[in-house]
Amino acid sequence: MTPTELKQAPPRIQQRYGYPRKNVGWIVLGVLLLAIALGFGSWASLRIGNPPIRAEVLTYDVVDASHTMVTFDVHRPTDATVVCALRAQTSDFLDVGYATVTIEPGTDYVQQTYPVATASKAAYGQLLGCAAAGEPLKVSAPDFPPGTENPPQPWRPTQ
C-alpha cells in the first residue's frame, strides 16, 4: 500500500500497518505549556526591569579626610519609607565610612545629598542599594580595615 492509499484505509488497517496519526492532545499540551512559559517570562521581565524602588548615585565629592558628600536619587511609591545604604571607600576598596539613610514618604522622586563621615580620606562614594523599610536591604556588609571603626553618622562639623 502506498501512503496515500493507507491514509484512506479504515482505522484498523492504518493501525495494523503503522500509519502515523497526529496526536492532537500532545500538540495542545505543548502549545499550552509554551504559552504559560512565555507568560511567566514576560511577567518576570517586567518585574525585574521595573522594580518599585530604583536609586542611583548622581555624584560624590571627597571633601576631606573626615567626610565624603554623596548625592543620589530615589524613585519610589509616594507612600513608601525607603532605607538606603551608602559607603565611602579607599582606592584599595576598603570602607572608611558606611551609613544607612532613611527617606520618609513624600514625592515619588527624591534627590538627596548625604555627608558620609569617614575614618580617613576616601577615594569613592557609593550607593549600595535601597529597599522599602521593613524589607531586607540586600547589600554587602561594611568592610573596614582591621582596627578601624565606622565613625558616627552623619558627619557633623567639629566646633
FILO-939108 format. One record per atom (N, C-alpha, C, O): residue number from 1; residue in one letter; x, y, z. Coordinates in steps of 0.2 Angstrom, whole numbers, plus 5000, padded with zeros to 4 digits. Layout:
// FILO-939108
{NUM "A" {X Y Z}}
...
END
This chain:
// FILO-939108
{1 "M" {5004 4994 5000}}
{1 "M" {5000 5000 5000}}
{1 "M" {5004 5006 5000}}
{1 "M" {5009 5007 5003}}
{2 "T" {5002 5011 4996}}
{2 "T" {5006 5017 4996}}
{2 "T" {5003 5022 5002}}
{2 "T" {4998 5020 5005}}
{3 "P" {5007 5027 5004}}
{3 "P" {5005 5031 5009}}
{3 "P" {4998 5034 5008}}
{3 "P" {4994 5035 5013}}
{4 "T" {4997 5036 5002}}
{4 "T" {4990 5039 5000}}
{4 "T" {4985 5034 5001}}
{4 "T" {4979 5036 5004}}
{5 "E" {4986 5028 4999}}
{5 "E" {4981 5023 5000}}
{5 "E" {4980 5021 5007}}
{5 "E" {4974 5020 5010}}
{6 "L" {4985 5021 5011}}
{6 "L" {4985 5019 5018}}
{6 "L" {4981 5025 5022}}
{6 "L" {4978 5024 5027}}
{7 "K" {4982 5031 5020}}
{7 "K" {4978 5037 5023}}
{7 "K" {4971 5036 5022}}
{7 "K" {4967 5038 5027}}
{8 "Q" {4969 5033 5017}}
{8 "Q" {4961 5032 5015}}
{8 "Q" {4959 5026 5018}}
{8 "Q" {4952 5025 5017}}
{9 "A" {4963 5022 5020}}
{9 "A" {4960 5015 5023}}
{9 "A" {4957 5016 5030}}
{9 "A" {4958 5021 5033}}
{10 "P" {4953 5011 5032}}
{10 "P" {4950 5011 5038}}
{10 "P" {4955 5011 5044}}
{10 "P" {4960 5009 5043}}
{11 "P" {4953 5014 5050}}
{11 "P" {4957 5015 5055}}
{11 "P" {4961 5008 5058}}
{11 "P" {4967 5008 5059}}
{12 "R" {4957 5002 5057}}
{12 "R" {4960 4996 5059}}
{12 "R" {4966 4994 5055}}
{12 "R" {4971 4991 5057}}
{13 "I" {4965 4996 5048}}
{13 "I" {4971 4994 5043}}
{13 "I" {4976 4999 5044}}
{13 "I" {4982 4997 5044}}
{14 "Q" {4975 5006 5046}}
{14 "Q" {4980 5011 5047}}
{14 "Q" {4984 5009 5053}}
{14 "Q" {4990 5009 5053}}
{15 "Q" {4981 5006 5058}}
{15 "Q" {4984 5004 5064}}
{15 "Q" {4988 4998 5063}}
{15 "Q" {4994 4998 5065}}
{16 "R" {4986 4993 5059}}
{16 "R" {4990 4987 5058}}
{16 "R" {4996 4989 5054}}
{16 "R" {5001 4985 5055}}
{17 "Y" {4996 4993 5049}}
{17 "Y" {5002 4995 5045}}
{17 "Y" {5006 5001 5047}}
{17 "Y" {5010 5003 5044}}
{18 "G" {5004 5004 5053}}
{18 "G" {5008 5009 5056}}
{18 "G" {5007 5016 5053}}
{18 "G" {5012 5019 5052}}
{19 "Y" {5001 5017 5051}}
{19 "Y" {5001 5024 5048}}
{19 "Y" {5001 5029 5054}}
{19 "Y" {4997 5028 5059}}
{20 "P" {5005 5034 5053}}
{20 "P" {5006 5039 5059}}
{20 "P" {5000 5044 5059}}
{20 "P" {4999 5047 5055}}
{21 "R" {4997 5043 5065}}
{21 "R" {4991 5048 5066}}
{21 "R" {4994 5054 5071}}
{21 "R" {4998 5052 5075}}
{22 "K" {4991 5060 5069}}
{22 "K" {4993 5065 5073}}
{22 "K" {4989 5065 5080}}
{22 "K" {4983 5064 5080}}
{23 "N" {4993 5066 5085}}
{23 "N" {4990 5066 5092}}
{23 "N" {4989 5073 5094}}
{23 "N" {4993 5076 5096}}
{24 "V" {4983 5075 5093}}
{24 "V" {4981 5082 5094}}
{24 "V" {4982 5084 5102}}
{24 "V" {4984 5090 5103}}
{25 "G" {4981 5079 5106}}
{25 "G" {4982 5081 5113}}
{25 "G" {4989 5083 5115}}
{25 "G" {4989 5088 5119}}
{26 "W" {4994 5080 5112}}
{26 "W" {5001 5082 5114}}
{26 "W" {5002 5089 5111}}
{26 "W" {5006 5093 5114}}
{27 "I" {5000 5090 5105}}
{27 "I" {5001 5097 5102}}
{27 "I" {4997 5102 5106}}
{27 "I" {5001 5107 5108}}
{28 "V" {4991 5101 5108}}
{28 "V" {4988 5106 5113}}
{28 "V" {4992 5107 5119}}
{28 "V" {4992 5113 5122}}
{29 "L" {4994 5102 5122}}
{29 "L" {4998 5102 5129}}
{29 "L" {5004 5106 5128}}
{29 "L" {5006 5110 5132}}
{30 "G" {5008 5105 5122}}
{30 "G" {5014 5108 5121}}
{30 "G" {5013 5116 5120}}
{30 "G" {5016 5120 5122}}
{31 "V" {5007 5118 5116}}
{31 "V" {5006 5125 5115}}
{31 "V" {5004 5128 5122}}
{31 "V" {5006 5134 5123}}
{32 "L" {5000 5124 5126}}
{32 "L" {4998 5127 5132}}
{32 "L" {5004 5128 5137}}
{32 "L" {5004 5134 5140}}
{33 "L" {5008 5124 5137}}
{33 "L" {5015 5124 5141}}
{33 "L" {5019 5130 5139}}
{33 "L" {5022 5134 5142}}
{34 "L" {5019 5131 5132}}
{34 "L" {5023 5136 5129}}
{34 "L" {5020 5143 5131}}
{34 "L" {5024 5148 5132}}
{35 "A" {5013 5143 5131}}
{35 "A" {5010 5150 5132}}
{35 "A" {5011 5151 5140}}
{35 "A" {5012 5157 5141}}
{36 "I" {5011 5146 5144}}
{36 "I" {5012 5148 5151}}
{36 "I" {5019 5150 5152}}
{36 "I" {5020 5155 5156}}
{37 "A" {5024 5147 5149}}
{37 "A" {5031 5149 5150}}
{37 "A" {5032 5156 5147}}
{37 "A" {5036 5160 5151}}
{38 "L" {5029 5158 5142}}
{38 "L" {5030 5164 5139}}
{38 "L" {5027 5170 5144}}
{38 "L" {5030 5175 5145}}
{39 "G" {5021 5168 5146}}
{39 "G" {5018 5172 5151}}
{39 "G" {5022 5174 5157}}
{39 "G" {5023 5179 5159}}
{40 "F" {5025 5168 5160}}
{40 "F" {5029 5169 5166}}
{40 "F" {5035 5173 5164}}
{40 "F" {5037 5177 5168}}
{41 "G" {5038 5172 5159}}
{41 "G" {5044 5175 5157}}
{41 "G" {5043 5183 5156}}
{41 "G" {5047 5187 5158}}
{42 "S" {5037 5184 5153}}
{42 "S" {5035 5191 5152}}
{42 "S" {5034 5195 5159}}
{42 "S" {5037 5200 5160}}
{43 "W" {5031 5191 5163}}
{43 "W" {5029 5194 5170}}
{43 "W" {5036 5195 5174}}
{43 "W" {5037 5201 5177}}
{44 "A" {5040 5190 5174}}
{44 "A" {5047 5191 5177}}
{44 "A" {5051 5197 5174}}
{44 "A" {5054 5200 5178}}
{45 "S" {5051 5197 5168}}
{45 "S" {5055 5203 5164}}
{45 "S" {5052 5210 5167}}
{45 "S" {5056 5214 5168}}
{46 "L" {5046 5210 5167}}
{46 "L" {5043 5217 5169}}
{46 "L" {5044 5218 5176}}
{46 "L" {5046 5224 5178}}
{47 "R" {5044 5213 5180}}
{47 "R" {5045 5214 5187}}
{47 "R" {5053 5216 5189}}
{47 "R" {5054 5220 5193}}
{48 "I" {5057 5212 5186}}
{48 "I" {5064 5214 5187}}
{48 "I" {5066 5220 5183}}
{48 "I" {5070 5224 5186}}
{49 "G" {5064 5222 5178}}
{49 "G" {5065 5228 5174}}
{49 "G" {5062 5234 5177}}
{49 "G" {5065 5240 5175}}
{50 "N" {5057 5234 5181}}
{50 "N" {5054 5239 5184}}
{50 "N" {5053 5238 5191}}
{50 "N" {5047 5238 5193}}
{51 "P" {5058 5238 5195}}
{51 "P" {5057 5237 5202}}
{51 "P" {5053 5243 5205}}
{51 "P" {5054 5249 5202}}
{52 "P" {5049 5242 5211}}
{52 "P" {5046 5248 5214}}
{52 "P" {5050 5253 5216}}
{52 "P" {5048 5259 5217}}
{53 "I" {5057 5252 5218}}
{53 "I" {5061 5257 5221}}
{53 "I" {5068 5256 5217}}
{53 "I" {5071 5251 5216}}
{54 "R" {5069 5262 5214}}
{54 "R" {5075 5262 5210}}
{54 "R" {5080 5268 5212}}
{54 "R" {5077 5274 5214}}
{55 "A" {5086 5267 5213}}
{55 "A" {5090 5273 5215}}
{55 "A" {5097 5272 5212}}
{55 "A" {5099 5267 5210}}
{56 "E" {5101 5278 5212}}
{56 "E" {5107 5278 5209}}
{56 "E" {5111 5284 5211}}
{56 "E" {5108 5289 5213}}
{57 "V" {5118 5284 5211}}
{57 "V" {5122 5289 5213}}
{57 "V" {5122 5294 5208}}
{57 "V" {5123 5292 5202}}
{58 "L" {5121 5300 5209}}
{58 "L" {5122 5306 5204}}
{58 "L" {5129 5308 5204}}
{58 "L" {5132 5309 5199}}
{59 "T" {5132 5309 5210}}
{59 "T" {5139 5312 5211}}
{59 "T" {5141 5311 5218}}
{59 "T" {5137 5310 5223}}
{60 "Y" {5148 5311 5219}}
{60 "Y" {5151 5311 5225}}
{60 "Y" {5156 5316 5225}}
{60 "Y" {5159 5317 5220}}
{61 "D" {5158 5318 5231}}
{61 "D" {5163 5323 5232}}
{61 "D" {5167 5322 5238}}
{61 "D" {5165 5322 5244}}
{62 "V" {5173 5320 5238}}
{62 "V" {5178 5318 5243}}
{62 "V" {5180 5325 5246}}
{62 "V" {5185 5328 5243}}
{63 "V" {5177 5327 5251}}
{63 "V" {5178 5334 5254}}
{63 "V" {5185 5334 5257}}
{63 "V" {5189 5338 5255}}
{64 "D" {5186 5330 5262}}
{64 "D" {5192 5329 5265}}
{64 "D" {5193 5323 5269}}
{64 "D" {5189 5318 5268}}
{65 "A" {5197 5322 5273}}
{65 "A" {5198 5315 5277}}
{65 "A" {5193 5314 5282}}
{65 "A" {5192 5308 5284}}
{66 "S" {5188 5319 5283}}
{66 "S" {5183 5317 5288}}
{66 "S" {5176 5316 5285}}
{66 "S" {5172 5313 5289}}
{67 "H" {5175 5317 5279}}
{67 "H" {5169 5316 5276}}
{67 "H" {5169 5316 5268}}
{67 "H" {5173 5319 5265}}
{68 "T" {5164 5313 5265}}
{68 "T" {5163 5312 5258}}
{68 "T" {5155 5314 5257}}
{68 "T" {5151 5311 5260}}
{69 "M" {5154 5318 5253}}
{69 "M" {5147 5320 5251}}
{69 "M" {5144 5316 5245}}
{69 "M" {5148 5315 5240}}
{70 "V" {5139 5312 5246}}
{70 "V" {5136 5308 5241}}
{70 "V" {5129 5310 5239}}
{70 "V" {5125 5311 5244}}
{71 "T" {5128 5312 5233}}
{71 "T" {5122 5314 5231}}
{71 "T" {5119 5308 5227}}
{71 "T" {5122 5306 5222}}
{72 "F" {5113 5307 5228}}
{72 "F" {5109 5301 5225}}
{72 "F" {5102 5303 5224}}
{72 "F" {5099 5307 5227}}
{73 "D" {5099 5299 5219}}
{73 "D" {5091 5300 5219}}
{73 "D" {5088 5293 5220}}
{73 "D" {5091 5288 5219}}
{74 "V" {5081 5294 5221}}
{74 "V" {5077 5288 5223}}
{74 "V" {5071 5289 5219}}
{74 "V" {5067 5294 5220}}
{75 "H" {5068 5284 5215}}
{75 "H" {5062 5284 5213}}
{75 "H" {5058 5278 5217}}
{75 "H" {5060 5273 5217}}
{76 "R" {5052 5280 5219}}
{76 "R" {5049 5276 5224}}
{76 "R" {5041 5277 5224}}
{76 "R" {5039 5283 5222}}
{77 "P" {5037 5273 5226}}
{77 "P" {5030 5275 5228}}
{77 "P" {5030 5280 5233}}
{77 "P" {5034 5280 5237}}
{78 "T" {5025 5285 5232}}
{78 "T" {5025 5291 5237}}
{78 "T" {5023 5289 5244}}
{78 "T" {5025 5293 5248}}
{79 "D" {5020 5283 5245}}
{79 "D" {5019 5281 5252}}
{79 "D" {5024 5277 5255}}
{79 "D" {5023 5274 5261}}
{80 "A" {5030 5276 5252}}
{80 "A" {5035 5271 5254}}
{80 "A" {5040 5275 5258}}
{80 "A" {5043 5280 5256}}
{81 "T" {5042 5272 5264}}
{81 "T" {5048 5274 5268}}
{81 "T" {5054 5270 5265}}
{81 "T" {5053 5263 5265}}
{82 "V" {5059 5273 5263}}
{82 "V" {5065 5269 5260}}
{82 "V" {5071 5270 5264}}
{82 "V" {5072 5275 5267}}
{83 "V" {5075 5264 5264}}
{83 "V" {5081 5264 5268}}
{83 "V" {5086 5263 5262}}
{83 "V" {5086 5258 5259}}
{84 "C" {5092 5267 5262}}
{84 "C" {5097 5266 5258}}
{84 "C" {5104 5265 5261}}
{84 "C" {5105 5268 5267}}
{85 "A" {5108 5262 5258}}
{85 "A" {5115 5261 5261}}
{85 "A" {5120 5264 5257}}
{85 "A" {5120 5263 5251}}
{86 "L" {5124 5268 5260}}
{86 "L" {5130 5272 5257}}
{86 "L" {5136 5270 5260}}
{86 "L" {5137 5268 5266}}
{87 "R" {5141 5271 5256}}
{87 "R" {5148 5269 5259}}
{87 "R" {5153 5274 5255}}
{87 "R" {5152 5276 5249}}
{88 "A" {5159 5275 5259}}
{88 "A" {5165 5278 5256}}
{88 "A" {5170 5273 5256}}
{88 "A" {5171 5270 5262}}
{89 "Q" {5174 5273 5251}}
{89 "Q" {5180 5268 5251}}
{89 "Q" {5186 5271 5249}}
{89 "Q" {5186 5276 5246}}
{90 "T" {5192 5268 5251}}
{90 "T" {5198 5270 5249}}
{90 "T" {5199 5267 5242}}
{90 "T" {5195 5263 5239}}
{91 "S" {5205 5269 5239}}
{91 "S" {5207 5266 5232}}
{91 "S" {5208 5259 5232}}
{91 "S" {5208 5255 5227}}
{92 "D" {5209 5256 5238}}
{92 "D" {5210 5249 5239}}
{92 "D" {5204 5245 5241}}
{92 "D" {5204 5239 5242}}
{93 "F" {5198 5249 5240}}
{93 "F" {5191 5246 5241}}
{93 "F" {5190 5244 5248}}
{93 "F" {5186 5239 5249}}
{94 "L" {5193 5247 5253}}
{94 "L" {5191 5246 5260}}
{94 "L" {5187 5252 5262}}
{94 "L" {5188 5257 5260}}
{95 "D" {5182 5250 5266}}
{95 "D" {5177 5255 5268}}
{95 "D" {5180 5260 5274}}
{95 "D" {5184 5257 5278}}
{96 "V" {5179 5266 5273}}
{96 "V" {5181 5271 5278}}
{96 "V" {5175 5275 5281}}
{96 "V" {5176 5278 5286}}
{97 "G" {5169 5273 5278}}
{97 "G" {5163 5276 5280}}
{97 "G" {5157 5272 5278}}
{97 "G" {5157 5270 5272}}
{98 "Y" {5152 5271 5282}}
{98 "Y" {5146 5267 5280}}
{98 "Y" {5140 5270 5283}}
{98 "Y" {5140 5271 5289}}
{99 "A" {5135 5271 5280}}
{99 "A" {5129 5274 5283}}
{99 "A" {5123 5271 5280}}
{99 "A" {5122 5270 5274}}
{100 "T" {5117 5271 5284}}
{100 "T" {5111 5270 5281}}
{100 "T" {5106 5276 5282}}
{100 "T" {5107 5279 5287}}
{101 "V" {5103 5277 5277}}
{101 "V" {5099 5284 5276}}
{101 "V" {5092 5282 5276}}
{101 "V" {5090 5277 5271}}
{102 "T" {5087 5285 5280}}
{102 "T" {5080 5283 5279}}
{102 "T" {5077 5289 5276}}
{102 "T" {5078 5295 5278}}
{103 "I" {5073 5288 5271}}
{103 "I" {5069 5293 5267}}
{103 "I" {5062 5292 5268}}
{103 "I" {5059 5287 5267}}
{104 "E" {5059 5297 5272}}
{104 "E" {5052 5296 5273}}
{104 "E" {5047 5297 5267}}
{104 "E" {5049 5299 5262}}
{105 "P" {5041 5295 5268}}
{105 "P" {5036 5295 5262}}
{105 "P" {5035 5303 5260}}
{105 "P" {5036 5307 5264}}
{106 "G" {5034 5303 5254}}
{106 "G" {5033 5310 5251}}
{106 "G" {5032 5310 5243}}
{106 "G" {5028 5306 5241}}
{107 "T" {5036 5313 5240}}
{107 "T" {5036 5313 5232}}
{107 "T" {5039 5306 5230}}
{107 "T" {5042 5303 5233}}
{108 "D" {5037 5305 5223}}
{108 "D" {5039 5299 5220}}
{108 "D" {5047 5299 5218}}
{108 "D" {5050 5294 5217}}
{109 "Y" {5049 5305 5218}}
{109 "Y" {5057 5306 5216}}
{109 "Y" {5060 5311 5222}}
{109 "Y" {5057 5316 5223}}
{110 "V" {5065 5308 5224}}
{110 "V" {5069 5312 5229}}
{110 "V" {5076 5312 5227}}
{110 "V" {5079 5307 5225}}
{111 "Q" {5079 5318 5228}}
{111 "Q" {5086 5319 5227}}
{111 "Q" {5089 5321 5233}}
{111 "Q" {5087 5326 5236}}
{112 "Q" {5094 5317 5236}}
{112 "Q" {5097 5319 5242}}
{112 "Q" {5105 5319 5242}}
{112 "Q" {5108 5315 5239}}
{113 "T" {5108 5324 5246}}
{113 "T" {5115 5324 5247}}
{113 "T" {5116 5322 5254}}
{113 "T" {5113 5325 5259}}
{114 "Y" {5120 5317 5256}}
{114 "Y" {5121 5315 5262}}
{114 "Y" {5129 5315 5264}}
{114 "Y" {5133 5313 5260}}
{115 "P" {5131 5318 5270}}
{115 "P" {5138 5318 5271}}
{115 "P" {5140 5312 5275}}
{115 "P" {5138 5311 5281}}
{116 "V" {5144 5307 5272}}
{116 "V" {5146 5301 5275}}
{116 "V" {5152 5303 5279}}
{116 "V" {5157 5305 5276}}
{117 "A" {5152 5302 5285}}
{117 "A" {5158 5303 5289}}
{117 "A" {5163 5297 5288}}
{117 "A" {5161 5292 5287}}
{118 "T" {5170 5299 5287}}
{118 "T" {5175 5294 5286}}
{118 "T" {5180 5294 5291}}
{118 "T" {5182 5299 5294}}
{119 "A" {5183 5288 5292}}
{119 "A" {5189 5287 5296}}
{119 "A" {5195 5290 5293}}
{119 "A" {5200 5292 5297}}
{120 "S" {5196 5290 5287}}
{120 "S" {5202 5293 5283}}
{120 "S" {5199 5295 5276}}
{120 "S" {5193 5294 5275}}
{121 "K" {5204 5298 5273}}
{121 "K" {5202 5300 5266}}
{121 "K" {5199 5295 5261}}
{121 "K" {5203 5290 5261}}
{122 "A" {5193 5296 5259}}
{122 "A" {5190 5291 5254}}
{122 "A" {5193 5293 5247}}
{122 "A" {5195 5298 5245}}
{123 "A" {5191 5288 5242}}
{123 "A" {5193 5289 5235}}
{123 "A" {5186 5289 5231}}
{123 "A" {5185 5292 5226}}
{124 "Y" {5181 5285 5234}}
{124 "Y" {5175 5284 5231}}
{124 "Y" {5169 5285 5236}}
{124 "Y" {5170 5284 5242}}
{125 "G" {5163 5287 5233}}
{125 "G" {5157 5287 5237}}
{125 "G" {5152 5283 5233}}
{125 "G" {5151 5284 5227}}
{126 "Q" {5148 5278 5236}}
{126 "Q" {5144 5274 5233}}
{126 "Q" {5137 5273 5236}}
{126 "Q" {5137 5274 5242}}
{127 "L" {5132 5272 5232}}
{127 "L" {5126 5270 5235}}
{127 "L" {5125 5262 5233}}
{127 "L" {5126 5260 5228}}
{128 "L" {5125 5258 5239}}
{128 "L" {5125 5251 5238}}
{128 "L" {5118 5248 5236}}
{128 "L" {5117 5244 5232}}
{129 "G" {5113 5252 5238}}
{129 "G" {5106 5249 5237}}
{129 "G" {5101 5252 5241}}
{129 "G" {5102 5255 5247}}
{130 "C" {5095 5251 5239}}
{130 "C" {5089 5254 5243}}
{130 "C" {5083 5249 5244}}
{130 "C" {5083 5244 5239}}
{131 "A" {5079 5249 5249}}
{131 "A" {5074 5244 5250}}
{131 "A" {5068 5248 5254}}
{131 "A" {5070 5253 5257}}
{132 "A" {5062 5246 5253}}
{132 "A" {5057 5248 5257}}
{132 "A" {5058 5246 5265}}
{132 "A" {5061 5241 5266}}
{133 "A" {5057 5251 5269}}
{133 "A" {5058 5250 5276}}
{133 "A" {5054 5243 5278}}
{133 "A" {5048 5242 5276}}
{134 "G" {5057 5239 5282}}
{134 "G" {5055 5233 5284}}
{134 "G" {5057 5227 5280}}
{134 "G" {5056 5221 5282}}
{135 "E" {5059 5228 5274}}
{135 "E" {5062 5223 5269}}
{135 "E" {5069 5223 5270}}
{135 "E" {5072 5228 5272}}
{136 "P" {5072 5217 5269}}
{136 "P" {5079 5216 5269}}
{136 "P" {5083 5221 5264}}
{136 "P" {5081 5221 5258}}
{137 "L" {5088 5224 5267}}
{137 "L" {5092 5228 5262}}
{137 "L" {5098 5223 5260}}
{137 "L" {5102 5221 5263}}
{138 "K" {5097 5222 5253}}
{138 "K" {5102 5217 5250}}
{138 "K" {5108 5220 5248}}
{138 "K" {5109 5221 5242}}
{139 "V" {5113 5222 5252}}
{139 "V" {5119 5225 5251}}
{139 "V" {5124 5221 5254}}
{139 "V" {5123 5218 5259}}
{140 "S" {5131 5223 5252}}
{140 "S" {5136 5220 5256}}
{140 "S" {5137 5223 5262}}
{140 "S" {5136 5229 5263}}
{141 "A" {5140 5219 5267}}
{141 "A" {5141 5222 5274}}
{141 "A" {5147 5227 5274}}
{141 "A" {5151 5226 5269}}
{142 "P" {5148 5231 5279}}
{142 "P" {5154 5235 5279}}
{142 "P" {5161 5231 5279}}
{142 "P" {5161 5226 5282}}
{143 "D" {5166 5233 5276}}
{143 "D" {5172 5230 5276}}
{143 "D" {5178 5235 5278}}
{143 "D" {5181 5237 5274}}
{144 "F" {5178 5236 5284}}
{144 "F" {5183 5241 5287}}
{144 "F" {5190 5237 5288}}
{144 "F" {5190 5231 5290}}
{145 "P" {5195 5241 5287}}
{145 "P" {5202 5238 5288}}
{145 "P" {5202 5236 5296}}
{145 "P" {5199 5239 5300}}
{146 "P" {5206 5231 5298}}
{146 "P" {5207 5229 5305}}
{146 "P" {5209 5235 5309}}
{146 "P" {5213 5239 5307}}
{147 "G" {5206 5236 5315}}
{147 "G" {5207 5241 5319}}
{147 "G" {5203 5248 5318}}
{147 "G" {5204 5253 5321}}
{148 "T" {5199 5248 5312}}
{148 "T" {5196 5254 5310}}
{148 "T" {5188 5253 5312}}
{148 "T" {5186 5248 5311}}
{149 "E" {5185 5258 5314}}
{149 "E" {5178 5258 5316}}
{149 "E" {5174 5263 5311}}
{149 "E" {5177 5268 5309}}
{150 "N" {5168 5262 5310}}
{150 "N" {5164 5267 5307}}
{150 "N" {5163 5273 5311}}
{150 "N" {5160 5272 5317}}
{151 "P" {5165 5279 5309}}
{151 "P" {5163 5285 5313}}
{151 "P" {5156 5286 5313}}
{151 "P" {5152 5283 5309}}
{152 "P" {5154 5290 5318}}
{152 "P" {5147 5291 5319}}
{152 "P" {5144 5295 5313}}
{152 "P" {5147 5299 5310}}
{153 "Q" {5138 5293 5311}}
{153 "Q" {5135 5295 5305}}
{153 "Q" {5129 5299 5307}}
{153 "Q" {5126 5298 5312}}
{154 "P" {5127 5305 5304}}
{154 "P" {5130 5308 5298}}
{154 "P" {5136 5312 5301}}
{154 "P" {5137 5313 5307}}
{155 "W" {5140 5314 5296}}
{155 "W" {5146 5318 5298}}
{155 "W" {5143 5325 5300}}
{155 "W" {5138 5328 5297}}
{156 "R" {5146 5328 5305}}
{156 "R" {5145 5335 5308}}
{156 "R" {5151 5338 5309}}
{156 "R" {5156 5335 5311}}
{157 "P" {5151 5345 5307}}
{157 "P" {5157 5349 5308}}
{157 "P" {5159 5349 5315}}
{157 "P" {5155 5350 5319}}
{158 "T" {5166 5349 5317}}
{158 "T" {5168 5350 5323}}
{158 "T" {5168 5357 5325}}
{158 "T" {5170 5361 5321}}
{159 "Q" {5167 5359 5331}}
{159 "Q" {5166 5366 5333}}
{159 "Q" {5173 5368 5336}}
{159 "Q" {5174 5374 5338}}
END
